[in-house]
Amino acid sequence: MESRSLETNGSITKICRGYDNEAYLEFDAISANESFARLVVSSFIAGLNPTVEELADVKTAVSEAVTNAIIHGYENVLGYIPGRMKCPREICEGKVRMRIRITGDVVHIEVEDDGKGIENIKQAMEPLYTTKPQLERSGMGFAFMEAFMDDLQVFSVPGEGCKVVMEKKIGSTPWLDEE
């Protein structure tokens, strides 16, 4: 497996390509890397020739999943803006892992963290539910992921982290075979 590291926003990001249709990334759980994750997934699926709407859907879902890992999993609520961070202790050490796989015309994305996990997944997935109302969080992250992707699954163990698994078919071929 080929592996290389890139430096982005002061953090080391590892990109591994096992074969032509899969990529794995691991990056620091800071808000500056949320846009990096969007960029990587959009570049990776470009070969499928997605429509602008499909590309926006996938980028939004990835953005929401990564943001949830950073803000809720690791509670890195202040994010990281170079020159504006008051104290390095405001950023909890942690990594977000993202795996992107293309099978035919379906993109499969996993976003995983080792943060605090979700106590009640069903409640967390309800629109407008948020554990951070003081931060003016809308509570729409899972609702957006569910709306923009064809399939969404959330796995979590409190104290051990969370894994969000999403799939979306790219292109105009029907999702199910027509008889």
Rosetta blueprint (number, residue, H / E / L):
1 M L
2 E E
3 S E
4 R E
5 S E
6 L E
7 E E
8 T E
9 N L
10 G L
11 S E
12 I E
13 T E
14 K E
15 I E
16 C E
17 R E
18 G E
19 Y E
20 D L
21 N L
22 E E
23 A E
24 Y E
25 L E
26 E E
27 F E
28 D E
29 A L
30 I L
31 S L
32 A H
33 N H
34 E H
35 S H
36 F H
37 A H
38 R H
39 L H
40 V H
41 V H
42 S H
43 S H
44 F H
45 I H
46 A H
47 G H
48 L H
49 N L
50 P L
51 T L
52 V H
53 E H
54 E H
55 L H
56 A H
57 D H
58 V H
59 K H
60 T H
61 A H
62 V H
63 S H
64 E H
65 A H
66 V H
67 T H
68 N H
69 A H
70 I H
71 I H
72 H H
73 G H
74 Y L
75 E L
76 N L
77 V L
78 L L
79 G L
80 Y L
81 I L
82 P L
83 G L
84 R L
85 M L
86 K L
87 C L
88 P H
89 R H
90 E H
91 I L
92 C L
93 E L
94 G L
95 K E
96 V E
97 R E
98 M E
99 R E
100 I E
101 R E
102 I E
103 T E
104 G L
105 D L
106 V E
107 V E
108 H E
109 I E
110 E E
111 V E
112 E E
113 D E
114 D L
115 G L
116 K L
117 G L
118 I L
119 E L
120 N L
121 I H
122 K H
123 Q H
124 A H
125 M L
126 E L
127 P L
128 L L
129 Y L
130 T L
131 T L
132 K L
133 P H
134 Q H
135 L H
136 E L
137 R L
138 S L
139 G L
140 M L
141 G H
142 F H
143 A H
144 F H
145 M H
146 E H
147 A H
148 F H
149 M L
150 D L
151 D E
152 L E
153 Q E
154 V E
155 F E
156 S E
157 V E
158 P L
159 G L
160 E L
161 G E
162 C E
163 K E
164 V E
165 V E
166 M E
167 E E
168 K E
169 K E
170 I L
171 G L
172 S L
173 T L
174 P L
175 W L
176 L L
177 D L
178 E L
179 E L
